[in-house]
């Protein structure tokens, strides 16, 4: 029963997020956060060791998620094809 409630809550939160962010960005963030959380849970609960390549990949996922949600003027002008500063 807890799994069903968890899934319902997750999809409700996703539907709320889709009101603000585009679907592609929301799905990418959803997947990225899921991968990072599952890797962290496996490391803590099941003593799964993460090698350098795994940690680097997780770091790139986190970095990519941060860039997707970045609202810097440079990224904004590229995304909207407006005149970029400098």
MMTF fields as JSON, N, C-alpha, C and O atoms, coordinates in Angstrom:
{
  "mmtfVersion": "1.0.0",
  "mmtfProducer": "UNKNOWN",
  "numBonds": 343,
  "numAtoms": 344,
  "numGroups": 86,
  "numChains": 1,
  "numModels": 1,
  "chainsPerModel": [1],
  "groupsPerChain": [86],
  "chainIdList": ["A"],
  "bondAtomList": [4, 2, 8, 6, 12, 10, 16, 14, 20, 18, 24, 22, 28, 26, 32, 30, 36, 34, 40, 38, 44, 42, 48, 46, 52, 50, 56, 54, 60, 58, 64, 62, 68, 66, 72, 70, 76, 74, 80, 78, 84, 82, 88, 86, 92, 90, 96, 94, 100, 98, 104, 102, 108, 106, 112, 110, 116, 114, 120, 118, 124, 122, 128, 126, 132, 130, 136, 134, 140, 138, 144, 142, 148, 146, 152, 150, 156, 154, 160, 158, 164, 162, 168, 166, 172, 170, 176, 174, 180, 178, 184, 182, 188, 186, 192, 190, 196, 194, 200, 198, 204, 202, 208, 206, 212, 210, 216, 214, 220, 218, 224, 222, 228, 226, 232, 230, 236, 234, 240, 238, 244, 242, 248, 246, 252, 250, 256, 254, 260, 258, 264, 262, 268, 266, 272, 270, 276, 274, 280, 278, 284, 282, 288, 286, 292, 290, 296, 294, 300, 298, 304, 302, 308, 306, 312, 310, 316, 314, 320, 318, 324, 322, 328, 326, 332, 330, 336, 334, 340, 338],
  "bondOrderList": [1, 1, 1, 1, 1, 1, 1, 1, 1, 1, 1, 1, 1, 1, 1, 1, 1, 1, 1, 1, 1, 1, 1, 1, 1, 1, 1, 1, 1, 1, 1, 1, 1, 1, 1, 1, 1, 1, 1, 1, 1, 1, 1, 1, 1, 1, 1, 1, 1, 1, 1, 1, 1, 1, 1, 1, 1, 1, 1, 1, 1, 1, 1, 1, 1, 1, 1, 1, 1, 1, 1, 1, 1, 1, 1, 1, 1, 1, 1, 1, 1, 1, 1, 1, 1],
  "groupList": [{"groupName": "UNK", "atomNameList": ["N", "CA", "C", "O"], "elementList": ["N", "C", "C", "O"], "formalChargeList": [0, 0, 0, 0], "bondAtomList": [1, 0, 2, 1, 3, 2], "bondOrderList": [1, 1, 2], "singleLetterCode": "X", "chemCompType": "L-PEPTIDE LINKING"}],
  "groupTypeList": [0, 0, 0, 0, 0, 0, 0, 0, 0, 0, 0, 0, 0, 0, 0, 0, 0, 0, 0, 0, 0, 0, 0, 0, 0, 0, 0, 0, 0, 0, 0, 0, 0, 0, 0, 0, 0, 0, 0, 0, 0, 0, 0, 0, 0, 0, 0, 0, 0, 0, 0, 0, 0, 0, 0, 0, 0, 0, 0, 0, 0, 0, 0, 0, 0, 0, 0, 0, 0, 0, 0, 0, 0, 0, 0, 0, 0, 0, 0, 0, 0, 0, 0, 0, 0, 0],
  "groupIdList": [1, 2, 3, 4, 5, 6, 7, 8, 9, 10, 11, 12, 13, 14, 15, 16, 17, 18, 19, 20, 21, 22, 23, 24, 25, 26, 27, 28, 29, 30, 31, 32, 33, 34, 35, 36, 37, 38, 39, 40, 41, 42, 43, 44, 45, 46, 47, 48, 49, 50, 51, 52, 53, 54, 55, 56, 57, 58, 59, 60, 61, 62, 63, 64, 65, 66, 67, 68, 69, 70, 71, 72, 73, 74, 75, 76, 77, 78, 79, 80, 81, 82, 83, 84, 85, 86],
  "secStructList": [7, 2, 2, 2, 2, 2, 2, 2, 2, 2, 2, 2, 2, 2, 2, 2, 2, 6, 6, 6, 1, 7, 2, 2, 2, 2, 2, 2, 2, 2, 2, 2, 2, 2, 2, 2, 2, 2, 2, 2, 2, 2, 2, 2, 2, 1, 7, 7, 7, 7, 7, 2, 2, 2, 2, 2, 2, 2, 2, 2, 2, 2, 2, 2, 2, 2, 2, 2, 6, 7, 7, 7, 2, 2, 2, 2, 2, 2, 2, 2, 6, 7, 7, 7, 7, 7],
  "xCoordList": [0.821, 0.0, 0.868, 0.539, 1.969, 2.853, 3.456, 3.68, 3.721, 4.28, 3.279, 3.651, 2.015, 0.975, 0.832, 0.714, 0.843, 0.754, 1.989, 1.875, 3.154, 4.381, 4.342, 4.718, 3.884, 3.779, 2.755, 2.998, 1.621, 0.595, 1.135, 0.895, 1.855, 2.441, 3.494, 3.563, 4.313, 5.347, 4.735, 5.199, 3.707, 3.077, 2.306, 2.223, 1.743, 1.087, 2.112, 1.874, 3.248, 4.306, 4.828, 5.119, 4.948, 5.378, 4.36, 4.736, 3.087, 2.065, 2.09, 1.825, 2.4, 2.526, 3.756, 3.712, 4.839, 6.052, 5.849, 6.426, 5.033, 4.795, 4.028, 3.968, 3.459, 2.799, 3.826, 3.521, 5.041, 6.065, 7.188, 7.639, 7.643, 8.779, 8.326, 7.342, 9.046, 8.705, 8.847, 9.625, 8.09, 8.072, 9.45, 9.836, 10.198, 11.523, 12.465, 13.208, 12.435, 13.287, 12.822, 13.639, 11.506, 10.978, 11.334, 11.715, 11.214, 11.526, 13.012, 13.396, 13.852, 15.304, 15.684, 16.495, 15.098, 15.376, 14.866, 15.556, 13.661, 13.071, 14.011, 14.307, 14.477, 15.375, 16.707, 17.206, 17.268, 18.546, 18.476, 19.339, 17.449, 17.288, 17.066, 17.595, 16.291, 16.047, 17.334, 17.565, 18.169, 19.433, 20.335, 20.928, 20.438, 21.297, 20.771, 21.55, 19.465, 18.901, 19.042, 19.413, 18.75, 18.877, 20.331, 20.6, 21.262, 22.686, 23.078, 23.824, 22.579, 22.875, 22.283, 22.93, 21.052, 20.398, 21.134, 21.346, 21.52, 22.258, 23.6, 24.05, 24.239, 25.529, 25.36, 26.155, 24.322, 24.13, 23.543, 24.062, 22.477, 21.775, 22.393, 22.362, 22.95, 23.447, 24.96, 25.516, 25.619, 27.085, 27.655, 28.734, 26.915, 27.39, 28.44, 28.186, 29.605, 30.689, 30.566, 30.271, 30.795, 30.77, 32.205, 32.917, 32.631, 33.986, 34.068, 33.076, 35.258, 35.491, 34.589, 34.043, 34.432, 33.588, 32.143, 31.483, 31.643, 30.257, 30.058, 29.07, 30.983, 30.881, 30.977, 30.287, 31.824, 31.937, 30.636, 30.167, 30.05, 28.785, 27.664, 26.863, 27.605, 26.596, 26.83, 25.878, 28.091, 28.403, 27.966, 27.461, 28.153, 27.712, 26.183, 25.642, 25.496, 24.025, 23.584, 22.69, 24.204, 23.863, 24.181, 23.379, 25.341, 25.715, 24.744, 24.322, 24.388, 23.433, 22.077, 21.439, 21.626, 20.351, 20.412, 19.46, 21.535, 21.677, 21.691, 21.103, 22.353, 22.406, 21.027, 20.653, 20.26, 18.911, 18.031, 17.205, 18.195, 17.358, 18.006, 17.469, 19.144, 19.868, 19.124, 18.609, 19.074, 18.404, 19.383, 19.021, 20.626, 21.622, 21.238, 20.676, 21.528, 21.191, 21.834, 21.24, 23.045, 23.717, 22.91, 22.706, 22.442, 21.661, 20.292, 19.762, 19.723, 18.421, 18.485, 17.586, 19.529, 19.615, 19.88, 19.419, 20.609, 20.838, 19.54, 19.209, 18.812, 17.57, 16.521, 15.758, 16.472, 15.448, 15.961, 15.213, 17.224, 17.846, 17.724, 17.508, 17.866, 17.877, 19.305, 20.245, 19.469, 20.815, 21.53, 21.056, 22.657, 23.439, 24.387, 24.904, 24.601, 25.542, 26.958, 27.337, 27.731, 29.146, 29.302, 30.426],
  "yCoordList": [-1.2, 0.0, 1.269, 2.261, 1.214, 2.381, 2.688, 3.854, 1.66, 1.872, 2.6, 3.505, 2.208, 2.847, 4.311, 5.179, 4.588, 5.975, 6.763, 7.924, 6.139, 6.792, 7.148, 8.253, 6.206, 6.479, 7.579, 8.468, 7.52, 8.553, 9.925, 10.902, 10.006, 11.267, 11.762, 12.954, 10.836, 11.211, 11.762, 12.78, 11.11, 11.592, 12.883, 13.719, 13.051, 14.322, 15.452, 16.516, 15.217, 16.238, 16.534, 17.685, 15.498, 15.716, 16.558, 17.446, 16.289, 17.083, 18.541, 19.441, 18.78, 20.16, 20.832, 22.01, 20.091, 20.643, 20.972, 21.935, 20.178, 20.408, 21.701, 22.161, 22.274, 23.578, 24.697, 25.754, 24.454, 25.498, 25.209, 26.111, 23.958, 23.626, 22.76, 22.028, 22.844, 22.023, 20.527, 20.127, 19.72, 18.283, 17.651, 16.809, 18.034, 17.454, 17.703, 16.811, 18.916, 19.262, 18.515, 17.982, 18.478, 17.785, 16.307, 15.739, 15.678, 14.252, 14.006, 13.035, 14.869, 14.72, 14.857, 14.087, 15.834, 16.019, 14.82, 14.331, 14.341, 13.182, 11.98, 11.318, 11.699, 10.561, 10.754, 9.836, 11.94, 12.211, 12.065, 11.436, 12.645, 12.543, 11.089, 10.636, 10.361, 8.95, 8.132, 7.312, 8.356, 7.622, 7.94, 7.038, 9.214, 9.615, 9.048, 8.543, 9.129, 8.618, 7.103, 6.598, 6.374, 4.922, 4.515, 3.579, 5.209, 4.911, 5.189, 4.418, 6.289, 6.612, 5.611, 5.215, 5.2, 4.205, 2.867, 2.216, 2.46, 1.2, 1.269, 0.274, 2.428, 2.594, 2.495, 1.839, 3.148, 3.178, 1.866, 1.302, 1.381, 0.214, -1.123, -2.075, -1.202, -2.483, -2.516, -3.461, -1.477, -1.414, -1.581, -2.144, -1.085, -1.125, -0.042, 1.131, -0.429, 0.521, 1.182, 0.525, 2.477, 3.229, 3.569, 4.217, 3.13, 3.417, 4.832, 5.56, 5.206, 6.555, 6.884, 7.984, 5.94, 6.168, 6.392, 7.284, 5.611, 5.767, 7.119, 7.805, 7.5, 8.791, 9.948, 10.956, 9.805, 10.843, 10.958, 12.067, 9.834, 9.844, 10.473, 11.247, 10.147, 10.742, 12.246, 13.025, 12.651, 14.077, 14.791, 15.912, 14.156, 14.755, 14.844, 15.802, 13.855, 13.908, 15.094, 15.843, 15.267, 16.398, 17.717, 18.65, 17.8, 19.022, 19.308, 20.451, 18.291, 18.472, 18.928, 19.766, 18.392, 18.812, 20.266, 21.021, 20.657, 22.061, 22.987, 24.067, 22.581, 23.417, 23.526, 24.596, 22.427, 22.478, 23.486, 24.147, 23.61, 24.526, 25.893, 26.75, 26.094, 27.345, 28.474, 28.299, 29.595, 30.747, 31.887, 33.056, 31.548, 32.56, 33.242, 32.597, 34.53, 35.236, 34.605, 34.609, 34.062, 33.451, 32.276, 32.165, 31.384, 30.241, 30.678, 30.08, 31.699, 32.186, 32.717, 32.445, 33.468, 34.02, 32.922, 33.022, 31.883, 30.776, 30.006, 29.66, 29.74, 28.985, 29.73, 29.109, 31.036, 31.808, 32.464, 33.177, 32.234, 32.788, 34.315, 34.891, 34.937, 36.393, 36.891, 36.096, 38.184, 38.764, 38.476, 38.836, 37.832, 37.485, 38.642, 39.323, 38.849, 39.902, 39.534, 38.363, 40.56, 40.374, 39.654, 39.401],
  "zCoordList": [0.0, 0.0, 0.0, -0.65, 0.735, 0.798, -0.566, -0.893, -1.364, -2.692, -3.582, -4.329, -3.503, -4.307, -3.915, -4.78, -2.617, -2.143, -2.59, -2.982, -2.532, -2.974, -4.455, -4.846, -5.274, -6.71, -6.985, -7.801, -6.308, -6.499, -6.12, -6.829, -5.022, -4.591, -5.583, -5.884, -6.086, -7.049, -8.331, -8.844, -8.854, -10.077, -9.855, -10.754, -8.665, -8.347, -8.345, -8.918, -7.7, -7.671, -9.075, -9.401, -9.907, -11.286, -12.047, -12.813, -11.842, -12.54, -12.083, -12.88, -10.831, -10.353, -10.964, -11.317, -11.085, -11.682, -13.156, -13.662, -13.847, -15.274, -15.541, -16.681, -14.531, -14.696, -14.861, -15.412, -14.379, -14.364, -15.35, -16.056, -15.409, -16.261, -17.437, -17.329, -18.564, -19.726, -19.423, -18.557, -20.144, -19.893, -20.06, -19.249, -21.088, -21.308, -20.149, -19.741, -19.619, -18.483, -17.238, -16.486, -17.022, -15.844, -15.879, -14.855, -17.042, -17.148, -16.949, -16.296, -17.501, -17.319, -15.848, -15.333, -15.183, -13.756, -12.963, -12.069, -13.286, -12.611, -12.733, -11.738, -13.945, -14.165, -13.438, -12.788, -13.552, -12.903, -11.399, -10.786, -10.806, -9.349, -8.948, -7.933, -9.737, -9.442, -9.456, -8.567, -10.465, -10.563, -9.375, -8.783, -9.029, -7.921, -6.594, -5.786, -6.373, -5.116, -4.998, -3.938, -6.074, -6.025, -5.794, -5.042, -6.434, -6.212, -4.769, -4.165, -4.214, -2.817, -1.85, -0.881, -2.111, -1.247, -1.321, -0.298, -2.528, -2.678, -1.961, -1.392, -1.983, -1.314, 0.203, 0.876, 0.744, 2.189, 2.717, 3.681, 2.101, 2.637, 2.24, 3.019, 1.041, 0.542, 0.382, -0.178, 0.881, 0.861, -0.553, -0.739, -1.537, -2.914, -3.103, -2.83, -3.564, -3.762, -5.126, -6.125, -5.156, -6.401, -6.779, -6.011, -7.966, -8.408, -8.981, -9.011, -9.431, -9.929, -11.113, -11.192, -12.029, -13.21, -12.79, -13.322, -11.857, -11.381, -10.713, -10.976, -9.858, -9.181, -10.167, -10.014, -11.172, -12.204, -12.982, -13.24, -13.355, -14.087, -13.257, -13.783, -11.977, -11.1, -10.976, -10.974, -10.873, -10.834, -12.097, -12.031, -13.258, -14.517, -14.59, -15.143, -14.038, -13.991, -13.146, -13.542, -11.989, -11.115, -11.809, -11.767, -12.444, -13.161, -14.299, -14.478, -15.065, -16.158, -15.667, -16.304, -14.546, -13.967, -13.533, -13.729, -12.942, -12.522, -13.731, -13.687, -14.804, -16.007, -16.638, -17.12, -16.643, -17.206, -16.487, -17.117, -15.199, -14.423, -14.241, -13.54, -14.864, -14.712, -15.413, -16.518, -14.783, -15.369, -15.586, -15.457, -15.916, -16.215, -17.518, -18.403, -17.657, -18.902, -20.134, -21.212, -19.984, -21.13, -21.675, -22.884, -20.765, -21.205, -21.717, -22.653, -21.122, -21.539, -22.963, -23.759, -23.3, -24.646, -25.672, -26.809, -25.293, -26.219, -26.446, -27.58, -25.373, -25.493, -26.304, -27.043, -26.178, -26.868, -28.141, -28.811, -28.485, -29.689, -29.758, -30.824, -28.619, -28.562, -28.654, -28.68, -28.704, -28.741, -27.428, -26.351, -27.54, -26.355, -26.01, -26.896, -24.712, -24.329, -24.741, -24.749, -25.084, -25.392, -26.666, -27.098]
}
